[in-house]
Amino acid sequence: MTKLFAAIVATTALVSPALAQDKIEEFRIGVLGGENAQDRMTSNECLREKTEDLLGVPTRIFTPADYDGVIQGLLGGTIDVAWLGASAYAKTYLTDPGAVEPVLVKVNTDGSYGYHSIGFTRKDTGIASLEDMKGKTFGFGDPNSTSGYLIPSIEIPQEVGASMESGDYFGEVKFTGGHEQTIVAVANGDIDAGVTWADGLGAWEDGYNSGALRKAADAGLVDMNQMVEIWKSKPIPEGPVVLRQALPEDVKLKVTGLWASLKSIDADCAYGVLQGDALGFMPITHDAYISIIEARKSKM
C-alpha cells in the first residue's frame, strides 16, 4: 500500500500545469445507505479530515437516505467520490458512461476482492434453508444494492424455481431500505429472513471479517450467535471507489493515493471506512464490472 501511495504521489508531480490549474472550492464524499446516517458520518469522519488536510479545501460527507441519492449526486456533480456497490456503479455507468471512473476496490484479508450476498434468519425460527422459507416473509435492502437485491433476485429464483414476486414462493417480499434495516428487521422478527452482504471470511459469530453483518455486530445491533445463515450467493465483485471524471487530475491522483494508503496511514480509520478487517484498497478498472453491468441491463 505504501509503495502504491508513493507511486501515485510521484505521478501527481508530473501532472501538466494546464491540468493542475483547474481548482475546486470544496470536495464532497458520498456514503451509500446501509446503516443510519450518523454512524456513516462517524465511520468516515477521519477520512473527511484527511481529505480536507490533503486538498486544502472544505470537505463534506453526504449520507443520502438511499443508494440512488449517491448515484444522482455523482451524476449531477454534487458528489465527487464514493465507494459504490457494483450494481450502483452499473446504474451510474448505464445512465452516463462519462460521469465517473472506477479507481480502487476493497481487497479482503485473503487478497480477493469479492464478497457474498448472505441470506440469514434468527436461530429460533427453525428456518435452515430457502426450502423452509416457502410462504414466509423475505426482505431485500435497496433496489440499487448488488447484494441486497440484484444478485439474490437473480440467483434465488433459479434455486427455488419461482419468482421473487410476493405470493409466488415467498409469502411476502419487501424492501427494508438498506442493509442495517434488513438486519434489524430480521433480529426484531419483523421479517422472517433477508439478505445482506459480507466477505464470507472469518467467523460467523463475528459477522465475518467485514461487511454489513460485521458493522451491525460491532455496533451491538445484533448478536450473531442468535442468527443463522440460510443461503450464500456465488462470489460478487466488490464495488469500486469512483471519482467524478470532471475533477482536476491532480485532485483525482491525491484522493486515490489517500484511499490506497489509508490502511497503512491509519488502521483504525480504515477499519471504519472498510466496514471491518481488510487489506485495504487497490487499483481496479471498468472491465471488472462488465458482468454486473450486463446483469443490471437484464433488470431494466
C-alpha positions as protocol buffer text, in pm:
chain_id: "A"
residue {
  index: 1
  type: MET
  ca { x: 0 y: 0 z: 0 }
}
residue {
  index: 2
  type: THR
  ca { x: 281 y: 242 z: 89 }
}
residue {
  index: 3
  type: LYS
  ca { x: 458 y: 177 z: -244 }
}
residue {
  index: 4
  type: LEU
  ca { x: 131 y: 237 z: -430 }
}
residue {
  index: 5
  type: PHE
  ca { x: 82 y: 566 z: -248 }
}
residue {
  index: 6
  type: ALA
  ca { x: 439 y: 674 z: -328 }
}
residue {
  index: 7
  type: ALA
  ca { x: 387 y: 595 z: -695 }
}
residue {
  index: 8
  type: ILE
  ca { x: 65 y: 794 z: -708 }
}
residue {
  index: 9
  type: VAL
  ca { x: 218 y: 1091 z: -528 }
}
residue {
  index: 10
  type: ALA
  ca { x: 514 y: 1080 z: -768 }
}
residue {
  index: 11
  type: THR
  ca { x: 274 y: 1076 z: -1061 }
}
residue {
  index: 12
  type: THR
  ca { x: 95 y: 1378 z: -918 }
}
residue {
  index: 13
  type: ALA
  ca { x: 413 y: 1581 z: -957 }
}
residue {
  index: 14
  type: LEU
  ca { x: 408 y: 1504 z: -1328 }
}
residue {
  index: 15
  type: VAL
  ca { x: 63 y: 1648 z: -1389 }
}
residue {
  index: 16
  type: SER
  ca { x: 88 y: 1923 z: -1651 }
}
residue {
  index: 17
  type: PRO
  ca { x: 32 y: 2283 z: -1540 }
}
residue {
  index: 18
  type: ALA
  ca { x: -265 y: 2308 z: -1777 }
}
residue {
  index: 19
  type: LEU
  ca { x: -445 y: 2029 z: -1589 }
}
residue {
  index: 20
  type: ALA
  ca { x: -335 y: 2143 z: -1245 }
}
residue {
  index: 21
  type: GLN
  ca { x: -477 y: 2495 z: -1300 }
}
residue {
  index: 22
  type: ASP
  ca { x: -832 y: 2367 z: -1257 }
}
residue {
  index: 23
  type: LYS
  ca { x: -938 y: 2435 z: -900 }
}
residue {
  index: 24
  type: ILE
  ca { x: -1212 y: 2313 z: -671 }
}
residue {
  index: 25
  type: GLU
  ca { x: -1378 y: 2517 z: -399 }
}
residue {
  index: 26
  type: GLU
  ca { x: -1485 y: 2217 z: -190 }
}
residue {
  index: 27
  type: PHE
  ca { x: -1483 y: 1837 z: -201 }
}
residue {
  index: 28
  type: ARG
  ca { x: -1780 y: 1609 z: -136 }
}
residue {
  index: 29
  type: ILE
  ca { x: -1767 y: 1246 z: -17 }
}
residue {
  index: 30
  type: GLY
  ca { x: -2080 y: 1039 z: -73 }
}
residue {
  index: 31
  type: VAL
  ca { x: -2153 y: 740 z: 151 }
}
residue {
  index: 32
  type: LEU
  ca { x: -2408 y: 479 z: 42 }
}
residue {
  index: 33
  type: GLY
  ca { x: -2701 y: 390 z: 263 }
}
residue {
  index: 34
  type: GLY
  ca { x: -2686 y: 66 z: 457 }
}
residue {
  index: 35
  type: GLU
  ca { x: -2664 y: 198 z: 809 }
}
residue {
  index: 36
  type: ASN
  ca { x: -2804 y: 508 z: 978 }
}
residue {
  index: 37
  type: ALA
  ca { x: -2668 y: 845 z: 870 }
}
residue {
  index: 38
  type: GLN
  ca { x: -2494 y: 928 z: 1199 }
}
residue {
  index: 39
  type: ASP
  ca { x: -2298 y: 602 z: 1200 }
}
residue {
  index: 40
  type: ARG
  ca { x: -2195 y: 660 z: 840 }
}
residue {
  index: 41
  type: MET
  ca { x: -2076 y: 1010 z: 930 }
}
residue {
  index: 42
  type: THR
  ca { x: -1883 y: 881 z: 1231 }
}
residue {
  index: 43
  type: SER
  ca { x: -1717 y: 595 z: 1041 }
}
residue {
  index: 44
  type: ASN
  ca { x: -1597 y: 830 z: 766 }
}
residue {
  index: 45
  type: GLU
  ca { x: -1512 y: 1144 z: 966 }
}
residue {
  index: 46
  type: CYS
  ca { x: -1145 y: 1051 z: 982 }
}
residue {
  index: 47
  type: LEU
  ca { x: -1139 y: 1017 z: 604 }
}
residue {
  index: 48
  type: ARG
  ca { x: -1309 y: 1354 z: 568 }
}
residue {
  index: 49
  type: GLU
  ca { x: -1046 y: 1519 z: 789 }
}
residue {
  index: 50
  type: LYS
  ca { x: -756 y: 1362 z: 600 }
}
residue {
  index: 51
  type: THR
  ca { x: -909 y: 1462 z: 266 }
}
residue {
  index: 52
  type: GLU
  ca { x: -959 y: 1821 z: 380 }
}
residue {
  index: 53
  type: ASP
  ca { x: -598 y: 1841 z: 501 }
}
residue {
  index: 54
  type: LEU
  ca { x: -470 y: 1692 z: 175 }
}
residue {
  index: 55
  type: LEU
  ca { x: -671 y: 1907 z: -66 }
}
residue {
  index: 56
  type: GLY
  ca { x: -680 y: 2227 z: 138 }
}
residue {
  index: 57
  type: VAL
  ca { x: -1050 y: 2287 z: 71 }
}
residue {
  index: 58
  type: PRO
  ca { x: -1360 y: 2232 z: 285 }
}
residue {
  index: 59
  type: THR
  ca { x: -1464 y: 1867 z: 264 }
}
residue {
  index: 60
  type: ARG
  ca { x: -1809 y: 1739 z: 348 }
}
residue {
  index: 61
  type: ILE
  ca { x: -1973 y: 1399 z: 384 }
}
residue {
  index: 62
  type: PHE
  ca { x: -2311 y: 1334 z: 226 }
}
residue {
  index: 63
  type: THR
  ca { x: -2525 y: 1046 z: 352 }
}
residue {
  index: 64
  type: PRO
  ca { x: -2839 y: 1023 z: 135 }
}
residue {
  index: 65
  type: ALA
  ca { x: -3117 y: 802 z: 262 }
}
residue {
  index: 66
  type: ASP
  ca { x: -3081 y: 553 z: -22 }
}
residue {
  index: 67
  type: TYR
  ca { x: -2830 y: 437 z: -283 }
}
residue {
  index: 68
  type: ASP
  ca { x: -2994 y: 643 z: -555 }
}
residue {
  index: 69
  type: GLY
  ca { x: -2916 y: 963 z: -365 }
}
residue {
  index: 70
  type: VAL
  ca { x: -2543 y: 896 z: -405 }
}
residue {
  index: 71
  type: ILE
  ca { x: -2584 y: 788 z: -768 }
}
residue {
  index: 72
  type: GLN
  ca { x: -2773 y: 1106 z: -854 }
}
residue {
  index: 73
  type: GLY
  ca { x: -2516 y: 1315 z: -667 }
}
residue {
  index: 74
  type: LEU
  ca { x: -2236 y: 1169 z: -877 }
}
residue {
  index: 75
  type: LEU
  ca { x: -2434 y: 1215 z: -1198 }
}
residue {
  index: 76
  type: GLY
  ca { x: -2529 y: 1571 z: -1108 }
}
residue {
  index: 77
  type: GLY
  ca { x: -2184 y: 1677 z: -990 }
}
residue {
  index: 78
  type: THR
  ca { x: -2277 y: 1734 z: -625 }
}
residue {
  index: 79
  type: ILE
  ca { x: -2072 y: 1434 z: -501 }
}
residue {
  index: 80
  type: ASP
  ca { x: -1707 y: 1389 z: -601 }
}
residue {
  index: 81
  type: VAL
  ca { x: -1609 y: 1048 z: -466 }
}
residue {
  index: 82
  type: ALA
  ca { x: -1799 y: 746 z: -337 }
}
residue {
  index: 83
  type: TRP
  ca { x: -1748 y: 377 z: -272 }
}
residue {
  index: 84
  type: LEU
  ca { x: -2030 y: 225 z: -476 }
}
residue {
  index: 85
  type: GLY
  ca { x: -2165 y: -125 z: -489 }
}
residue {
  index: 86
  type: ALA
  ca { x: -2115 y: -296 z: -824 }
}
residue {
  index: 87
  type: SER
  ca { x: -2484 y: -260 z: -917 }
}
residue {
  index: 88
  type: ALA
  ca { x: -2487 y: 109 z: -820 }
}
residue {
  index: 89
  type: TYR
  ca { x: -2180 y: 161 z: -1038 }
}
residue {
  index: 90
  type: ALA
  ca { x: -2356 y: -22 z: -1322 }
}
residue {
  index: 91
  type: LYS
  ca { x: -2656 y: 209 z: -1295 }
}
residue {
  index: 92
  type: THR
  ca { x: -2431 y: 516 z: -1288 }
}
residue {
  index: 93
  type: TYR
  ca { x: -2238 y: 396 z: -1593 }
}
residue {
  index: 94
  type: LEU
  ca { x: -2550 y: 299 z: -1787 }
}
residue {
  index: 95
  type: THR
  ca { x: -2703 y: 640 z: -1716 }
}
residue {
  index: 96
  type: ASP
  ca { x: -2390 y: 835 z: -1816 }
}
residue {
  index: 97
  type: PRO
  ca { x: -2073 y: 646 z: -1917 }
}
residue {
  index: 98
  type: GLY
  ca { x: -1867 y: 963 z: -1877 }
}
residue {
  index: 99
  type: ALA
  ca { x: -1981 y: 1063 z: -1530 }
}
residue {
  index: 100
  type: VAL
  ca { x: -1739 y: 868 z: -1309 }
}
residue {
  index: 101
  type: GLU
  ca { x: -1434 y: 648 z: -1330 }
}
residue {
  index: 102
  type: PRO
  ca { x: -1360 y: 349 z: -1102 }
}
residue {
  index: 103
  type: VAL
  ca { x: -1015 y: 375 z: -944 }
}
residue {
  index: 104
  type: LEU
  ca { x: -994 y: 144 z: -643 }
}
residue {
  index: 105
  type: VAL
  ca { x: -1154 y: -165 z: -492 }
}
residue {
  index: 106
  type: LYS
  ca { x: -1158 y: -305 z: -139 }
}
residue {
  index: 107
  type: VAL
  ca { x: -932 y: -609 z: -102 }
}
residue {
  index: 108
  type: ASN
  ca { x: -1014 y: -878 z: 155 }
}
residue {
  index: 109
  type: THR
  ca { x: -770 y: -1026 z: 403 }
}
residue {
  index: 110
  type: ASP
  ca { x: -711 y: -1323 z: 170 }
}
residue {
  index: 111
  type: GLY
  ca { x: -626 y: -1097 z: -125 }
}
residue {
  index: 112
  type: SER
  ca { x: -959 y: -1143 z: -305 }
}
residue {
  index: 113
  type: TYR
  ca { x: -1192 y: -857 z: -399 }
}
residue {
  index: 114
  type: GLY
  ca { x: -1521 y: -1039 z: -389 }
}
residue {
  index: 115
  type: TYR
  ca { x: -1798 y: -1077 z: -136 }
}
residue {
  index: 116
  type: HIS
  ca { x: -2130 y: -1256 z: -98 }
}
residue {
  index: 117
  type: SER
  ca { x: -2496 y: -1186 z: -59 }
}
residue {
  index: 118
  type: ILE
  ca { x: -2591 y: -1365 z: 262 }
}
residue {
  index: 119
  type: GLY
  ca { x: -2939 y: -1495 z: 338 }
}
residue {
  index: 120
  type: PHE
  ca { x: -2997 y: -1512 z: 713 }
}
residue {
  index: 121
  type: THR
  ca { x: -3261 y: -1552 z: 979 }
}
residue {
  index: 122
  type: ARG
  ca { x: -3292 y: -1586 z: 1356 }
}
residue {
  index: 123
  type: LYS
  ca { x: -3189 y: -1917 z: 1503 }
}
residue {
  index: 124
  type: ASP
  ca { x: -3523 y: -1951 z: 1688 }
}
residue {
  index: 125
  type: THR
  ca { x: -3727 y: -1950 z: 1365 }
}
residue {
  index: 126
  type: GLY
  ca { x: -3615 y: -2306 z: 1290 }
}
residue {
  index: 127
  type: ILE
  ca { x: -3555 y: -2200 z: 928 }
}
residue {
  index: 128
  type: ALA
  ca { x: -3243 y: -2367 z: 792 }
}
residue {
  index: 129
  type: SER
  ca { x: -3262 y: -2312 z: 416 }
}
residue {
  index: 130
  type: LEU
  ca { x: -3460 y: -2146 z: 139 }
}
residue {
  index: 131
  type: GLU
  ca { x: -3680 y: -2456 z: 130 }
}
residue {
  index: 132
  type: ASP
  ca { x: -3808 y: -2361 z: 475 }
}
residue {
  index: 133
  type: MET
  ca { x: -3893 y: -2009 z: 357 }
}
residue {
  index: 134
  type: LYS
  ca { x: -4189 y: -2104 z: 138 }
}
residue {
  index: 135
  type: GLY
  ca { x: -4484 y: -1882 z: 233 }
}
residue {
  index: 136
  type: LYS
  ca { x: -4276 y: -1667 z: 468 }
}
residue {
  index: 137
  type: THR
  ca { x: -4167 y: -1301 z: 457 }
}
residue {
  index: 138
  type: PHE
  ca { x: -3840 y: -1221 z: 282 }
}
residue {
  index: 139
  type: GLY
  ca { x: -3657 y: -888 z: 290 }
}
residue {
  index: 140
  type: PHE
  ca { x: -3441 y: -712 z: 30 }
}
residue {
  index: 141
  type: GLY
  ca { x: -3243 y: -398 z: 113 }
}
residue {
  index: 142
  type: ASP
  ca { x: -3220 y: -131 z: -155 }
}
residue {
  index: 143
  type: PRO
  ca { x: -3320 y: -170 z: -524 }
}
residue {
  index: 144
  type: ASN
  ca { x: -2976 y: -40 z: -626 }
}
residue {
  index: 145
  type: SER
  ca { x: -2784 y: -278 z: -398 }
}
residue {
  index: 146
  type: THR
  ca { x: -2589 y: -560 z: -559 }
}
residue {
  index: 147
  type: SER
  ca { x: -2605 y: -799 z: -264 }
}
residue {
  index: 148
  type: GLY
  ca { x: -2924 y: -656 z: -117 }
}
residue {
  index: 149
  type: TYR
  ca { x: -3124 y: -702 z: -437 }
}
residue {
  index: 150
  type: LEU
  ca { x: -2966 y: -757 z: -781 }
}
residue {
  index: 151
  type: ILE
  ca { x: -2779 y: -1084 z: -727 }
}
residue {
  index: 152
  type: PRO
  ca { x: -3028 y: -1255 z: -494 }
}
residue {
  index: 153
  type: SER
  ca { x: -3314 y: -1155 z: -724 }
}
residue {
  index: 154
  type: ILE
  ca { x: -3138 y: -1350 z: -1000 }
}
residue {
  index: 155
  type: GLU
  ca { x: -2988 y: -1645 z: -810 }
}
residue {
  index: 156
  type: ILE
  ca { x: -3265 y: -1724 z: -561 }
}
residue {
  index: 157
  type: PRO
  ca { x: -3538 y: -1775 z: -825 }
}
residue {
  index: 158
  type: GLN
  ca { x: -3302 y: -2013 z: -1003 }
}
residue {
  index: 159
  type: GLU
  ca { x: -3273 y: -2216 z: -683 }
}
residue {
  index: 160
  type: VAL
  ca { x: -3638 y: -2218 z: -574 }
}
residue {
  index: 161
  type: GLY
  ca { x: -3789 y: -2236 z: -924 }
}
residue {
  index: 162
  type: ALA
  ca { x: -4018 y: -1939 z: -869 }
}
residue {
  index: 163
  type: SER
  ca { x: -4009 y: -1563 z: -896 }
}
residue {
  index: 164
  type: MET
  ca { x: -3946 y: -1317 z: -614 }
}
residue {
  index: 165
  type: GLU
  ca { x: -4298 y: -1175 z: -650 }
}
residue {
  index: 166
  type: SER
  ca { x: -4497 y: -1182 z: -327 }
}
residue {
  index: 167
  type: GLY
  ca { x: -4714 y: -1494 z: -310 }
}
residue {
  index: 168
  type: ASP
  ca { x: -4529 y: -1687 z: -579 }
}
residue {
  index: 169
  type: TYR
  ca { x: -4289 y: -1868 z: -345 }
}
residue {
  index: 170
  type: PHE
  ca { x: -4236 y: -1637 z: -52 }
}
residue {
  index: 171
  type: GLY
  ca { x: -4548 y: -1518 z: 124 }
}
residue {
  index: 172
  type: GLU
  ca { x: -4435 y: -1156 z: 101 }
}
residue {
  index: 173
  type: VAL
  ca { x: -4125 y: -990 z: -43 }
}
residue {
  index: 174
  type: LYS
  ca { x: -4048 y: -638 z: 74 }
}
residue {
  index: 175
  type: PHE
  ca { x: -3776 y: -374 z: 66 }
}
residue {
  index: 176
  type: THR
  ca { x: -3647 y: -265 z: 406 }
}
residue {
  index: 177
  type: GLY
  ca { x: -3448 y: 36 z: 285 }
}
residue {
  index: 178
  type: GLY
  ca { x: -3092 y: -85 z: 342 }
}
residue {
  index: 179
  type: HIS
  ca { x: -2859 y: -345 z: 491 }
}
residue {
  index: 180
  type: GLU
  ca { x: -2882 y: -224 z: 851 }
}
residue {
  index: 181
  type: GLN
  ca { x: -3260 y: -205 z: 825 }
}
residue {
  index: 182
  type: THR
  ca { x: -3274 y: -564 z: 696 }
}
residue {
  index: 183
  type: ILE
  ca { x: -3054 y: -691 z: 978 }
}
residue {
  index: 184
  type: VAL
  ca { x: -3261 y: -511 z: 1242 }
}
residue {
  index: 185
  type: ALA
  ca { x: -3589 y: -626 z: 1085 }
}
residue {
  index: 186
  type: VAL
  ca { x: -3477 y: -990 z: 1098 }
}
residue {
  index: 187
  type: ALA
  ca { x: -3342 y: -955 z: 1451 }
}
residue {
  index: 188
  type: ASN
  ca { x: -3670 y: -798 z: 1569 }
}
residue {
  index: 189
  type: GLY
  ca { x: -3885 y: -1058 z: 1395 }
}
residue {
  index: 190
  type: ASP
  ca { x: -4046 y: -806 z: 1158 }
}
residue {
  index: 191
  type: ILE
  ca { x: -3948 y: -1029 z: 865 }
}
residue {
  index: 192
  type: ASP
  ca { x: -3861 y: -1398 z: 863 }
}
residue {
  index: 193
  type: ALA
  ca { x: -3536 y: -1368 z: 669 }
}
residue {
  index: 194
  type: GLY
  ca { x: -3345 y: -1130 z: 445 }
}
residue {
  index: 195
  type: VAL
  ca { x: -3023 y: -1071 z: 257 }
}
residue {
  index: 196
  type: THR
  ca { x: -2722 y: -854 z: 332 }
}
residue {
  index: 197
  type: TRP
  ca { x: -2351 y: -859 z: 247 }
}
residue {
  index: 198
  type: ALA
  ca { x: -2031 y: -999 z: 395 }
}
residue {
  index: 199
  type: ASP
  ca { x: -1690 y: -1106 z: 271 }
}
residue {
  index: 200
  type: GLY
  ca { x: -1760 y: -1463 z: 387 }
}
residue {
  index: 201
  type: LEU
  ca { x: -1423 y: -1483 z: 562 }
}
residue {
  index: 202
  type: GLY
  ca { x: -1357 y: -1536 z: 931 }
}
residue {
  index: 203
  type: ALA
  ca { x: -1612 y: -1641 z: 1190 }
}
residue {
  index: 204
  type: TRP
  ca { x: -1990 y: -1620 z: 1154 }
}
residue {
  index: 205
  type: GLU
  ca { x: -2011 y: -1528 z: 1523 }
}
residue {
  index: 206
  type: ASP
  ca { x: -1822 y: -1205 z: 1444 }
}
residue {
  index: 207
  type: GLY
  ca { x: -2034 y: -1123 z: 1140 }
}
residue {
  index: 208
  type: TYR
  ca { x: -1745 y: -1247 z: 923 }
}
residue {
  index: 209
  type: ASN
  ca { x: -1438 y: -1025 z: 877 }
}
residue {
  index: 210
  type: SER
  ca { x: -1610 y: -736 z: 704 }
}
residue {
  index: 211
  type: GLY
  ca { x: -1946 y: -627 z: 572 }
}
residue {
  index: 212
  type: ALA
  ca { x: -2285 y: -517 z: 698 }
}
residue {
  index: 213
  type: LEU
  ca { x: -2315 y: -805 z: 945 }
}
residue {
  index: 214
  type: ARG
  ca { x: -1975 y: -717 z: 1098 }
}
residue {
  index: 215
  type: LYS
  ca { x: -2072 y: -350 z: 1128 }
}
residue {
  index: 216
  type: ALA
  ca { x: -2403 y: -442 z: 1294 }
}
residue {
  index: 217
  type: ALA
  ca { x: -2234 y: -686 z: 1531 }
}
residue {
  index: 218
  type: ASP
  ca { x: -1965 y: -432 z: 1624 }
}
residue {
  index: 219
  type: ALA
  ca { x: -2237 y: -174 z: 1691 }
}
residue {
  index: 220
  type: GLY
  ca { x: -2429 y: -414 z: 1916 }
}
residue {
  index: 221
  type: LEU
  ca { x: -2734 y: -414 z: 1688 }
}
residue {
  index: 222
  type: VAL
  ca { x: -2732 y: -790 z: 1651 }
}
residue {
  index: 223
  type: ASP
  ca { x: -2600 y: -1095 z: 1836 }
}
residue {
  index: 224
  type: MET
  ca { x: -2463 y: -1318 z: 1562 }
}
residue {
  index: 225
  type: ASN
  ca { x: -2494 y: -1619 z: 1792 }
}
residue {
  index: 226
  type: GLN
  ca { x: -2871 y: -1577 z: 1759 }
}
residue {
  index: 227
  type: MET
  ca { x: -2855 y: -1571 z: 1378 }
}
residue {
  index: 228
  type: VAL
  ca { x: -2807 y: -1845 z: 1120 }
}
residue {
  index: 229
  type: GLU
  ca { x: -2707 y: -1838 z: 755 }
}
residue {
  index: 230
  type: ILE
  ca { x: -2959 y: -1997 z: 519 }
}
residue {
  index: 231
  type: TRP
  ca { x: -2817 y: -1900 z: 179 }
}
residue {
  index: 232
  type: LYS
  ca { x: -2498 y: -1763 z: 22 }
}
residue {
  index: 233
  type: SER
  ca { x: -2457 y: -1628 z: -330 }
}
residue {
  index: 234
  type: LYS
  ca { x: -2176 y: -1700 z: -567 }
}
residue {
  index: 235
  type: PRO
  ca { x: -1883 y: -1455 z: -529 }
}
residue {
  index: 236
  type: ILE
  ca { x: -1972 y: -1099 z: -631 }
}
residue {
  index: 237
  type: PRO
  ca { x: -1708 y: -849 z: -746 }
}
residue {
  index: 238
  type: GLU
  ca { x: -1662 y: -582 z: -480 }
}
residue {
  index: 239
  type: GLY
  ca { x: -1788 y: -242 z: -590 }
}
residue {
  index: 240
  type: PRO
  ca { x: -1546 y: 34 z: -688 }
}
residue {
  index: 241
  type: VAL
  ca { x: -1440 y: 361 z: -536 }
}
residue {
  index: 242
  type: VAL
  ca { x: -1532 y: 606 z: -811 }
}
residue {
  index: 243
  type: LEU
  ca { x: -1427 y: 964 z: -881 }
}
residue {
  index: 244
  type: ARG
  ca { x: -1619 y: 1217 z: -1082 }
}
residue {
  index: 245
  type: GLN
  ca { x: -1443 y: 1235 z: -1419 }
}
residue {
  index: 246
  type: ALA
  ca { x: -1467 y: 1615 z: -1439 }
}
residue {
  index: 247
  type: LEU
  ca { x: -1245 y: 1663 z: -1132 }
}
residue {
  index: 248
  type: PRO
  ca { x: -897 y: 1814 z: -1187 }
}
residue {
  index: 249
  type: GLU
  ca { x: -640 y: 1540 z: -1249 }
}
residue {
  index: 250
  type: ASP
  ca { x: -426 y: 1639 z: -951 }
}
residue {
  index: 251
  type: VAL
  ca { x: -728 y: 1607 z: -721 }
}
residue {
  index: 252
  type: LYS
  ca { x: -805 y: 1261 z: -858 }
}
residue {
  index: 253
  type: LEU
  ca { x: -448 y: 1146 z: -801 }
}
residue {
  index: 254
  type: LYS
  ca { x: -428 y: 1284 z: -448 }
}
residue {
  index: 255
  type: VAL
  ca { x: -761 y: 1134 z: -341 }
}
residue {
  index: 256
  type: THR
  ca { x: -679 y: 798 z: -500 }
}
residue {
  index: 257
  type: GLY
  ca { x: -345 y: 796 z: -320 }
}
residue {
  index: 258
  type: LEU
  ca { x: -507 y: 876 z: 14 }
}
residue {
  index: 259
  type: TRP
  ca { x: -763 y: 597 z: -13 }
}
residue {
  index: 260
  type: ALA
  ca { x: -498 y: 350 z: -136 }
}
residue {
  index: 261
  type: SER
  ca { x: -270 y: 423 z: 159 }
}
residue {
  index: 262
  type: LEU
  ca { x: -540 y: 459 z: 427 }
}
residue {
  index: 263
  type: LYS
  ca { x: -480 y: 120 z: 589 }
}
residue {
  index: 264
  type: SER
  ca { x: -107 y: 188 z: 635 }
}
residue {
  index: 265
  type: ILE
  ca { x: -161 y: 551 z: 743 }
}
residue {
  index: 266
  type: ASP
  ca { x: -439 y: 491 z: 996 }
}
residue {
  index: 267
  type: ALA
  ca { x: -557 y: 133 z: 1055 }
}
residue {
  index: 268
  type: ASP
  ca { x: -839 y: 239 z: 1289 }
}
residue {
  index: 269
  type: CYS
  ca { x: -975 y: 485 z: 1034 }
}
residue {
  index: 270
  type: ALA
  ca { x: -952 y: 221 z: 761 }
}
residue {
  index: 271
  type: TYR
  ca { x: -1145 y: -30 z: 975 }
}
residue {
  index: 272
  type: GLY
  ca { x: -1444 y: 205 z: 987 }
}
residue {
  index: 273
  type: VAL
  ca { x: -1428 y: 305 z: 622 }
}
residue {
  index: 274
  type: LEU
  ca { x: -1377 y: -54 z: 503 }
}
residue {
  index: 275
  type: GLN
  ca { x: -1656 y: -181 z: 732 }
}
residue {
  index: 276
  type: GLY
  ca { x: -1432 y: -433 z: 905 }
}
residue {
  index: 277
  type: ASP
  ca { x: -1097 y: -601 z: 864 }
}
residue {
  index: 278
  type: ALA
  ca { x: -947 y: -592 z: 513 }
}
residue {
  index: 279
  type: LEU
  ca { x: -612 y: -538 z: 341 }
}
residue {
  index: 280
  type: GLY
  ca { x: -721 y: -201 z: 207 }
}
residue {
  index: 281
  type: PHE
  ca { x: -794 y: -51 z: -136 }
}
residue {
  index: 282
  type: MET
  ca { x: -613 y: -146 z: -458 }
}
residue {
  index: 283
  type: PRO
  ca { x: -649 y: -35 z: -823 }
}
residue {
  index: 284
  type: ILE
  ca { x: -942 y: -156 z: -1035 }
}
residue {
  index: 285
  type: THR
  ca { x: -1081 y: -72 z: -1379 }
}
residue {
  index: 286
  type: HIS
  ca { x: -1418 y: -64 z: -1551 }
}
residue {
  index: 287
  type: ASP
  ca { x: -1359 y: -404 z: -1712 }
}
residue {
  index: 288
  type: ALA
  ca { x: -1406 y: -579 z: -1376 }
}
residue {
  index: 289
  type: TYR
  ca { x: -1775 y: -478 z: -1376 }
}
residue {
  index: 290
  type: ILE
  ca { x: -1889 y: -573 z: -1725 }
}
residue {
  index: 291
  type: SER
  ca { x: -2073 y: -884 z: -1599 }
}
residue {
  index: 292
  type: ILE
  ca { x: -2260 y: -681 z: -1337 }
}
residue {
  index: 293
  type: ILE
  ca { x: -2347 y: -417 z: -1597 }
}
residue {
  index: 294
  type: GLU
  ca { x: -2496 y: -691 z: -1816 }
}
residue {
  index: 295
  type: ALA
  ca { x: -2689 y: -831 z: -1518 }
}
residue {
  index: 296
  type: ARG
  ca { x: -2820 y: -483 z: -1444 }
}
residue {
  index: 297
  type: LYS
  ca { x: -2931 y: -444 z: -1806 }
}
residue {
  index: 298
  type: SER
  ca { x: -3133 y: -764 z: -1771 }
}
residue {
  index: 299
  type: LYS
  ca { x: -3337 y: -597 z: -1496 }
}
residue {
  index: 300
  type: MET
  ca { x: -3411 y: -281 z: -1695 }
}
